[in-house]
Amino acid sequence: MNSTDSGTVYLIHLDTPYKHARHYLGWTTNLDARLHAHRTGHGARLMEVITAAGITWRLVRTWPGGRDRERAIKNRHEAPRLCPECSAPPRPVRTGRAGPLAIPTHYIVAVVAQQPQLSPYERGLRMGEQFIAERAGWTVGQLAACYEYVTGPFRDKPHHTAAEQDWFRGYTEPITRRITQLRTDQTSRPPSSDGARGDRAAGGTG
């Protein structure tokens, strides 16, 4: 697979617009490292400028893909419609060159429409349940790692409002419950007897 076909395309929402810019769309093969670079004001000129201006931002959406998909999504010129902070529900990216690629992915950030009629806790709960639903079949390690990086910017923020704390509590509950369940299943599962059967088969009938 060509290196330009793999990686992650990501969308950042600026909490305060910078001139005409309200979003940043980028591509990387290491999302954690790239976000860390942005948080320290490196990696892209726009992110350097907004960091210097004291503007905060959030990772709001990702898509699996490479530079070609990043370019195709940029060419749509509709970042506000793709952003769950600006549009509820956000527009899907399913067709054309910007559509999904037939490649395996190791993580996908769950993005669901925010429903203002719900409490912050209920909204977080639904987003947490969506996170689990979109990762059916994932291992406990994969789920835990994805949860850590998805919630990293939130946990790095020094202060949170009561509503933000309620949202995070709702978001976290179903995910941690699922991780605990998977760990319990692993410890309670009896050892596989496949190895013993294989040994007997390898010995033949002598």
Secondary structure as GFF3:
##gff-version 3
##sequence-region A 1 206
A	DSSP	three_ten_helix	3	5	.	.	.	ID=ss1
A	DSSP	beta_strand	8	18	.	.	.	ID=ss2
A	DSSP	beta_strand	21	28	.	.	.	ID=ss3
A	DSSP	alpha_helix	31	39	.	.	.	ID=ss4
A	DSSP	alpha_helix	45	52	.	.	.	ID=ss5
A	DSSP	beta_strand	57	64	.	.	.	ID=ss6
A	DSSP	alpha_helix	67	74	.	.	.	ID=ss7
A	DSSP	alpha_helix	79	82	.	.	.	ID=ss8
A	DSSP	three_ten_helix	96	98	.	.	.	ID=ss9
A	DSSP	alpha_helix	120	133	.	.	.	ID=ss10
A	DSSP	alpha_helix	140	156	.	.	.	ID=ss11
A	DSSP	alpha_helix	162	188	.	.	.	ID=ss12
A	DSSP	alpha_helix	194	202	.	.	.	ID=ss13
###
